[in-house]
Amino acid sequence: MSDISRNGGGPGGPPGRIGIGLELDSVHMKILEVLRENGRISVSALAERVGISRANAYTRFEALRADGVIKRFTAEIDHVRTGLGITALIFVTVRQQMWRQFRAELARMPEVEYCAITTGQHDAMIQVRVADVAEVHTMVTDRLANIPAVKATETVFILDEVLRRPYVLPSDRDARANRPARRMPQEAQGDVPLGKMRFVGAAEGRAALRKDD
């Protein structure tokens, strides 16, 4: 296929090419940044946000899809509202000769949202979303435990999902480097983040003991 964006490459470097792989420039990255905020944005609005012509935005967008940089569009939902308020990570140790069976059995479990092969103590990490703790218990003790490929498991419940991005980009690091550091207001510095826990330094603890004496 011929070069894309030949007539309107705009700022950011040479046009991309489809074939051996699309060469991403700063304009492509900006398009991906905008789509991360709103995947249903119109081409006209996308072009305005990025600062290029509508034709250029459409050509670049279609190139990103055709080359597989943009794999698909989907919806982000509130799992609690849909009745799946419990999220757990299950770390699995797999018998090394039985990976094929492990993958096949995992594909039959609709509760599994994500699975990755990992390094370290365990071989894989499974993320599941279910309605209650009892479902996690059943899945671990009845279903996973009865798969011959599974040697051992360790379960961790997620208490709060603090941060979840649709995806990250190399340009995010550049933006962070150019952003001035923000100081927290003085009255907020002593707050306990997310209401979870607060560590007290030894010096602070000793001062409190002296007051009690």
C-alpha positions in Angstrom: 0.0 0.0 0.0 1.2 3.5 -0.8 2.4 6.0 1.8 -0.4 7.7 3.9 -0.7 11.3 4.9 1.5 12.3 2.0 -0.4 15.6 1.3 -0.9 16.7 4.9 1.5 15.2 7.3 1.4 18.3 9.5 3.8 18.7 12.4 5.5 15.8 14.0 7.8 14.1 11.5 7.5 12.0 8.4 4.3 10.3 7.3 3.6 6.8 8.5 3.7 3.7 6.2 1.6 0.6 6.2 3.3 -2.6 5.3 6.1 -3.6 7.6 4.6 -1.3 10.2 3.2 2.2 10.7 5.9 4.7 11.8 4.3 6.6 14.6 5.0 10.3 15.0 3.9 12.9 17.5 0.6 13.5 15.6 -0.3 9.8 15.8 0.5 9.9 19.5 -1.8 12.9 20.0 -4.6 11.1 18.2 -4.2 8.2 20.5 -4.2 10.5 23.5 -7.5 12.1 22.4 -9.1 8.7 21.7 -8.1 7.5 25.2 -10.3 10.3 26.6 -13.2 9.7 24.1 -13.2 6.8 21.7 -16.5 8.0 20.1 -15.2 11.4 19.2 -16.1 12.5 15.6 -13.3 12.9 13.0 -14.0 16.7 12.8 -13.6 17.1 16.6 -10.5 14.8 16.6 -8.9 17.0 13.9 -9.6 20.1 15.9 -8.2 18.7 19.1 -5.0 17.5 17.3 -4.6 20.6 15.2 -4.7 19.0 11.7 -7.1 18.9 8.8 -10.1 16.6 8.8 -8.8 14.7 5.8 -5.5 14.2 7.6 -7.1 13.1 10.8 -9.3 10.5 8.9 -6.3 9.2 7.0 -4.2 8.8 10.1 -7.0 7.3 12.1 -7.7 4.7 9.4 -4.0 3.9 9.1 -3.8 3.3 12.9 -6.7 0.8 12.5 -5.4 -0.9 9.4 -1.9 -1.4 10.8 -3.3 -2.8 14.1 -2.1 -0.1 16.4 -5.8 0.4 17.3 -7.0 -3.1 17.8 -10.7 -2.5 18.7 -13.1 -0.2 20.4 -15.0 -1.2 23.5 -17.0 0.1 26.5 -15.8 0.6 30.0 -18.4 -0.4 32.6 -19.0 0.0 36.3 -18.6 -3.6 37.6 -20.3 -2.8 40.9 -23.4 -1.6 39.1 -23.5 -4.7 37.1 -23.4 -6.9 40.2 -19.7 -7.9 40.1 -18.4 -6.0 43.1 -15.7 -8.5 44.1 -12.3 -8.5 42.3 -9.6 -11.0 43.1 -6.1 -11.9 41.8 -5.4 -15.6 41.8 -1.7 -16.5 41.3 -1.3 -20.0 39.9 1.6 -22.4 39.8 1.2 -24.6 36.7 2.7 -28.0 36.1 5.1 -27.2 33.3 4.1 -30.1 31.0 0.4 -29.2 31.1 0.2 -25.6 29.9 -2.1 -26.5 27.0 -4.6 -28.0 29.4 -4.4 -24.9 31.7 -5.1 -22.5 28.9 -8.0 -24.6 27.6 -9.7 -24.8 31.1 -9.1 -21.1 31.7 -11.0 -20.2 28.5 -14.1 -22.0 29.9 -14.2 -19.7 32.9 -16.4 -16.7 32.2 -15.4 -15.0 35.5 -11.8 -14.6 34.3 -11.3 -11.0 33.0 -7.5 -11.2 32.5 -4.7 -13.7 32.7 -1.0 -13.2 32.2 2.0 -15.5 32.4 4.4 -14.1 34.9 7.9 -14.5 36.3 8.6 -15.1 40.0 7.2 -17.5 42.5 4.1 -18.3 40.4 3.6 -18.9 36.7 0.4 -17.0 36.0 -1.9 -14.4 37.4 -5.7 -14.5 36.9 -8.0 -11.6 37.6 -11.6 -12.5 38.2 -14.7 -10.4 38.9 -17.6 -12.1 40.8 -20.6 -11.2 42.9 -19.3 -12.3 46.3 -16.4 -13.9 48.2 -18.1 -17.3 48.2 -17.8 -17.4 44.4 -14.0 -16.8 44.6 -13.8 -19.6 47.2 -15.7 -22.0 45.0 -13.6 -21.1 41.9 -10.3 -21.7 43.8 -11.2 -24.8 45.8 -13.6 -26.6 43.5 -12.7 -25.6 39.9 -9.0 -24.6 39.8 -8.0 -27.2 42.4 -9.6 -29.9 40.2 -7.6 -29.0 37.2 -4.6 -31.4 37.0 -2.4 -28.7 35.4 -2.8 -26.5 38.5 -0.2 -27.3 41.2 -0.9 -24.5 43.6 -2.8 -21.2 44.0 -2.6 -18.0 46.1 -5.5 -15.6 46.2 -5.4 -11.8 46.9 -8.6 -9.7 47.1 -8.5 -6.2 45.6 -9.9 -3.7 48.2 -9.8 -0.6 46.0 -8.9 0.0 42.3 -6.9 3.2 42.8 -5.9 3.8 39.1 -6.9 2.2 35.9 -5.9 3.7 32.5 -7.2 2.4 29.2 -3.6 2.4 27.9 -0.4 4.2 28.4 1.8 5.9 25.7 5.5 6.9 25.5 4.3 10.5 25.2 2.9 10.3 28.7 6.4 10.3 30.2 7.3 13.4 28.1 4.3 15.2 29.4 5.1 14.3 33.0 8.6 15.6 32.6 7.4 19.0 31.4 4.8 19.3 34.1 5.7 21.4 37.2 5.5 19.5 40.5 2.5 20.3 42.6 2.7 20.6 46.3 -0.2 19.3 48.4 -2.0 21.9 50.6 -0.6 21.9 54.1 -3.9 20.9 55.6 -4.1 17.9 53.3 -0.6 16.5 53.9 -1.7 14.8 57.1 -4.7 13.1 55.7 -4.7 9.3 55.5 -4.9 8.4 51.7 -8.1 6.5 50.8 -8.9 5.9 54.5 -6.6 2.8 54.6 -3.7 3.3 57.0 -1.1 5.8 58.2 2.4 5.1 59.3 3.7 7.2 62.2 7.4 7.9 62.4 9.4 7.0 65.5 10.2 10.6 66.4 6.5 11.5 66.1 5.6 8.6 68.4 8.1 9.5 71.0 6.9 13.1 71.1 3.4 11.8 71.8 4.7 9.6 74.7 6.4 12.6 76.3 3.1 14.5 76.3 1.4 11.6 78.1 4.2 11.6 80.7 
